[in-house]
Amino acid sequence: MSVLAWIILGLVAGFIGSKLVIVNGSGEGLLLDIMLGIVGAIAGGWLFTSLGQPEVTGVDLYSLGIAVASSVLVLLVYHAIIEA
C-alpha cells in the first residue's frame, strides 16, 4: 500500500486513537493527535510488512485495525514521555 494511502488511513486512525487515548480528561489536541496517528499508521504498516505479516493491500478493516492499534501505541508512548 502506498504511503499516501497510509497517511489517509492515519487521519482516520489518529482521530479514533485520540478518542481512545484520553489522558487527564482530554488529548493533546485534535491536530497533534491526528499527526501522531499518521506517524503511528505509517510505522505500523511498515512494521507489519517487515515482520512478514499478510500484506496490507488497501483501505479495509484489517488495515484500519493495524493503523488504529499503532496510532494508539504512538499516542500512549508520547503521553508517557511528556508526563515523565
MODELLER restraints for C-alpha pairs under 7 A, 6 or more apart:
rsr = mdl.restraints
at = mdl.atoms
rsr.add(forms.Gaussian(group=physical.xy_distance, feature=features.Distance(at['CA:1:A'], at['CA:56:A']), mean=6.22, stdev=0.5))
rsr.add(forms.Gaussian(group=physical.xy_distance, feature=features.Distance(at['CA:1:A'], at['CA:57:A']), mean=5.22, stdev=0.5))
rsr.add(forms.Gaussian(group=physical.xy_distance, feature=features.Distance(at['CA:1:A'], at['CA:58:A']), mean=6.08, stdev=0.5))
rsr.add(forms.Gaussian(group=physical.xy_distance, feature=features.Distance(at['CA:6:A'], at['CA:41:A']), mean=6.18, stdev=0.5))
rsr.add(forms.Gaussian(group=physical.xy_distance, feature=features.Distance(at['CA:6:A'], at['CA:42:A']), mean=5.67, stdev=0.5))
rsr.add(forms.Gaussian(group=physical.xy_distance, feature=features.Distance(at['CA:7:A'], at['CA:38:A']), mean=5.48, stdev=0.5))
rsr.add(forms.Gaussian(group=physical.xy_distance, feature=features.Distance(at['CA:7:A'], at['CA:42:A']), mean=6.91, stdev=0.5))
rsr.add(forms.Gaussian(group=physical.xy_distance, feature=features.Distance(at['CA:9:A'], at['CA:59:A']), mean=6.95, stdev=0.5))
rsr.add(forms.Gaussian(group=physical.xy_distance, feature=features.Distance(at['CA:9:A'], at['CA:64:A']), mean=6.72, stdev=0.5))
rsr.add(forms.Gaussian(group=physical.xy_distance, feature=features.Distance(at['CA:9:A'], at['CA:67:A']), mean=6.98, stdev=0.5))
rsr.add(forms.Gaussian(group=physical.xy_distance, feature=features.Distance(at['CA:10:A'], at['CA:37:A']), mean=5.34, stdev=0.5))
rsr.add(forms.Gaussian(group=physical.xy_distance, feature=features.Distance(at['CA:10:A'], at['CA:38:A']), mean=3.93, stdev=0.5))
rsr.add(forms.Gaussian(group=physical.xy_distance, feature=features.Distance(at['CA:10:A'], at['CA:41:A']), mean=5.00, stdev=0.5))
rsr.add(forms.Gaussian(group=physical.xy_distance, feature=features.Distance(at['CA:10:A'], at['CA:67:A']), mean=6.28, stdev=0.5))
rsr.add(forms.Gaussian(group=physical.xy_distance, feature=features.Distance(at['CA:11:A'], at['CA:34:A']), mean=5.66, stdev=0.5))
rsr.add(forms.Gaussian(group=physical.xy_distance, feature=features.Distance(at['CA:11:A'], at['CA:37:A']), mean=6.53, stdev=0.5))
rsr.add(forms.Gaussian(group=physical.xy_distance, feature=features.Distance(at['CA:11:A'], at['CA:38:A']), mean=5.84, stdev=0.5))
rsr.add(forms.Gaussian(group=physical.xy_distance, feature=features.Distance(at['CA:13:A'], at['CA:37:A']), mean=5.82, stdev=0.5))
rsr.add(forms.Gaussian(group=physical.xy_distance, feature=features.Distance(at['CA:13:A'], at['CA:64:A']), mean=6.74, stdev=0.5))
rsr.add(forms.Gaussian(group=physical.xy_distance, feature=features.Distance(at['CA:13:A'], at['CA:67:A']), mean=5.66, stdev=0.5))
rsr.add(forms.Gaussian(group=physical.xy_distance, feature=features.Distance(at['CA:13:A'], at['CA:68:A']), mean=4.58, stdev=0.5))
rsr.add(forms.Gaussian(group=physical.xy_distance, feature=features.Distance(at['CA:13:A'], at['CA:71:A']), mean=6.49, stdev=0.5))
rsr.add(forms.Gaussian(group=physical.xy_distance, feature=features.Distance(at['CA:14:A'], at['CA:33:A']), mean=5.87, stdev=0.5))
rsr.add(forms.Gaussian(group=physical.xy_distance, feature=features.Distance(at['CA:14:A'], at['CA:34:A']), mean=4.10, stdev=0.5))
rsr.add(forms.Gaussian(group=physical.xy_distance, feature=features.Distance(at['CA:14:A'], at['CA:35:A']), mean=6.89, stdev=0.5))
rsr.add(forms.Gaussian(group=physical.xy_distance, feature=features.Distance(at['CA:14:A'], at['CA:36:A']), mean=6.59, stdev=0.5))
rsr.add(forms.Gaussian(group=physical.xy_distance, feature=features.Distance(at['CA:14:A'], at['CA:37:A']), mean=3.57, stdev=0.5))
rsr.add(forms.Gaussian(group=physical.xy_distance, feature=features.Distance(at['CA:14:A'], at['CA:38:A']), mean=6.20, stdev=0.5))
rsr.add(forms.Gaussian(group=physical.xy_distance, feature=features.Distance(at['CA:14:A'], at['CA:68:A']), mean=6.96, stdev=0.5))
rsr.add(forms.Gaussian(group=physical.xy_distance, feature=features.Distance(at['CA:14:A'], at['CA:71:A']), mean=6.06, stdev=0.5))
rsr.add(forms.Gaussian(group=physical.xy_distance, feature=features.Distance(at['CA:15:A'], at['CA:33:A']), mean=6.95, stdev=0.5))
rsr.add(forms.Gaussian(group=physical.xy_distance, feature=features.Distance(at['CA:15:A'], at['CA:34:A']), mean=5.56, stdev=0.5))
rsr.add(forms.Gaussian(group=physical.xy_distance, feature=features.Distance(at['CA:16:A'], at['CA:68:A']), mean=6.84, stdev=0.5))
rsr.add(forms.Gaussian(group=physical.xy_distance, feature=features.Distance(at['CA:17:A'], at['CA:37:A']), mean=6.83, stdev=0.5))
rsr.add(forms.Gaussian(group=physical.xy_distance, feature=features.Distance(at['CA:17:A'], at['CA:68:A']), mean=5.98, stdev=0.5))
rsr.add(forms.Gaussian(group=physical.xy_distance, feature=features.Distance(at['CA:17:A'], at['CA:71:A']), mean=6.05, stdev=0.5))
rsr.add(forms.Gaussian(group=physical.xy_distance, feature=features.Distance(at['CA:17:A'], at['CA:72:A']), mean=5.06, stdev=0.5))
rsr.add(forms.Gaussian(group=physical.xy_distance, feature=features.Distance(at['CA:18:A'], at['CA:27:A']), mean=6.22, stdev=0.5))
rsr.add(forms.Gaussian(group=physical.xy_distance, feature=features.Distance(at['CA:18:A'], at['CA:33:A']), mean=5.56, stdev=0.5))
rsr.add(forms.Gaussian(group=physical.xy_distance, feature=features.Distance(at['CA:21:A'], at['CA:27:A']), mean=6.92, stdev=0.5))
rsr.add(forms.Gaussian(group=physical.xy_distance, feature=features.Distance(at['CA:21:A'], at['CA:72:A']), mean=6.66, stdev=0.5))
rsr.add(forms.Gaussian(group=physical.xy_distance, feature=features.Distance(at['CA:36:A'], at['CA:71:A']), mean=6.65, stdev=0.5))
rsr.add(forms.Gaussian(group=physical.xy_distance, feature=features.Distance(at['CA:36:A'], at['CA:74:A']), mean=6.64, stdev=0.5))
rsr.add(forms.Gaussian(group=physical.xy_distance, feature=features.Distance(at['CA:36:A'], at['CA:75:A']), mean=6.50, stdev=0.5))
rsr.add(forms.Gaussian(group=physical.xy_distance, feature=features.Distance(at['CA:37:A'], at['CA:71:A']), mean=4.40, stdev=0.5))
rsr.add(forms.Gaussian(group=physical.xy_distance, feature=features.Distance(at['CA:40:A'], at['CA:67:A']), mean=6.68, stdev=0.5))
rsr.add(forms.Gaussian(group=physical.xy_distance, feature=features.Distance(at['CA:40:A'], at['CA:70:A']), mean=4.92, stdev=0.5))
rsr.add(forms.Gaussian(group=physical.xy_distance, feature=features.Distance(at['CA:40:A'], at['CA:71:A']), mean=4.08, stdev=0.5))
rsr.add(forms.Gaussian(group=physical.xy_distance, feature=features.Distance(at['CA:40:A'], at['CA:74:A']), mean=5.55, stdev=0.5))
rsr.add(forms.Gaussian(group=physical.xy_distance, feature=features.Distance(at['CA:41:A'], at['CA:67:A']), mean=4.20, stdev=0.5))
rsr.add(forms.Gaussian(group=physical.xy_distance, feature=features.Distance(at['CA:41:A'], at['CA:68:A']), mean=6.99, stdev=0.5))
rsr.add(forms.Gaussian(group=physical.xy_distance, feature=features.Distance(at['CA:41:A'], at['CA:70:A']), mean=5.86, stdev=0.5))
rsr.add(forms.Gaussian(group=physical.xy_distance, feature=features.Distance(at['CA:41:A'], at['CA:71:A']), mean=5.74, stdev=0.5))
rsr.add(forms.Gaussian(group=physical.xy_distance, feature=features.Distance(at['CA:44:A'], at['CA:66:A']), mean=6.32, stdev=0.5))
rsr.add(forms.Gaussian(group=physical.xy_distance, feature=features.Distance(at['CA:44:A'], at['CA:67:A']), mean=6.18, stdev=0.5))
rsr.add(forms.Gaussian(group=physical.xy_distance, feature=features.Distance(at['CA:44:A'], at['CA:70:A']), mean=5.20, stdev=0.5))
rsr.add(forms.Gaussian(group=physical.xy_distance, feature=features.Distance(at['CA:45:A'], at['CA:66:A']), mean=6.99, stdev=0.5))
rsr.add(forms.Gaussian(group=physical.xy_distance, feature=features.Distance(at['CA:49:A'], at['CA:55:A']), mean=6.04, stdev=0.5))
rsr.add(forms.Gaussian(group=physical.xy_distance, feature=features.Distance(at['CA:56:A'], at['CA:63:A']), mean=5.94, stdev=0.5))
